[in-house]
Amino acid sequence: MTFVPPVLIAVIGPVEPALLAAWTSHYRALGIDRFHVAFHFPDHVPSPWRHQLIAASHEVGIVPAQISTGPWHEHTNSQLRDSLREQAGRGWHLLADSDEFQSYPAPLAEVVAQAEATRQNVVGGLLLDRVSNDGRLTPWQPEIGLDRTYPLGGHVTHRLLKGDPRKIVLAQSSVTVASGNHRAPGHKPDPDSLACVHHFKWRSGVLDDLRRRADQFTSGAWAEHTPAVRSEASRLLQHVDRYRGRIDVADPRLAFRRVILDRLPNGWTAEAAKIATTWHPPTHQSQSGSTISSPSL
């Protein structure tokens, strides 16, 4: 039976055009040939940046299925993503944010074949946060590439920010996926075959984005469903303030090591399985004084 590559589904914000080009190239190298992409731009993004990014999308052969502007409510991403999935039709969908570069334990055709053979309708992944040599939030240098600009991989998301590092990276079109692609209710990915999701979020400009996000959610200008997003942003901002504008790459809890996109980190299968099966969301105080669990979004 001929392998039909998954359709890549992504909602993209105001990223650097060069990052979009690298992201597209990465997934084409995995065998992806269909991209269903929506762009969403919050109101603060200047028009020239929007036009430049849309032009860059066309240059790499991606015609956006949707372009929208306005507040980035907590539900905005999910609504756009689900609309893209409906348009993409039946079959496997690959779900990836524009700062997520997935690496698999086998070629994509084999990963999909194994999932189908074991009647799994989803494949999971785990975030590995990529940072610069000294943890500073530096601009990406396209001339030297992502691996050399951000050579270290570690666990910022769940060990520092208390966020959910689990990802649904592949899902059958019939499967409902939760906000942030963290879970698929009713479906449990095989913990022994998790993809490594290289997370290139910690670049120059992210601190401004996090402060804006916290401000907009706090003021109510952007709607939120849980305090998880604001809490994670606050933890990162407090950490980099404490370490003079950088992530502490020497902290043994974060387990930073040198990694590359082209192969899984040493010991990844066991490391990822342990994290994915033991992670649980932090609790937050409700207004009544009781505690509630909030999934990372």
Secondary structure, DSSP 8 states (H G I E B T S, - for coil): ------EEEEEE-S--HHHHHHHHHHHHHTT---EEEEEEE-TTS-HHHHHHHHHHHHHTT---SEEEES---TTHHHHHHHHHHHHH-SSEEEE--TTEEEE-SS-HHHHHHHHHHTT-SEEEEEEEEEE-TT-B-----TTT-HHHHS-EEE-HHHHTS----EEEEEEETTS---GGG--BTTB---GGG-EEEEE---STTHHHHHHHHHHHHHHTSS--SSSHHHHHHHHHHHHHHHTTSB--TT-GGG--EE--TTS--TTHHHHHHHHHHH----EEE-TTS-EEE----
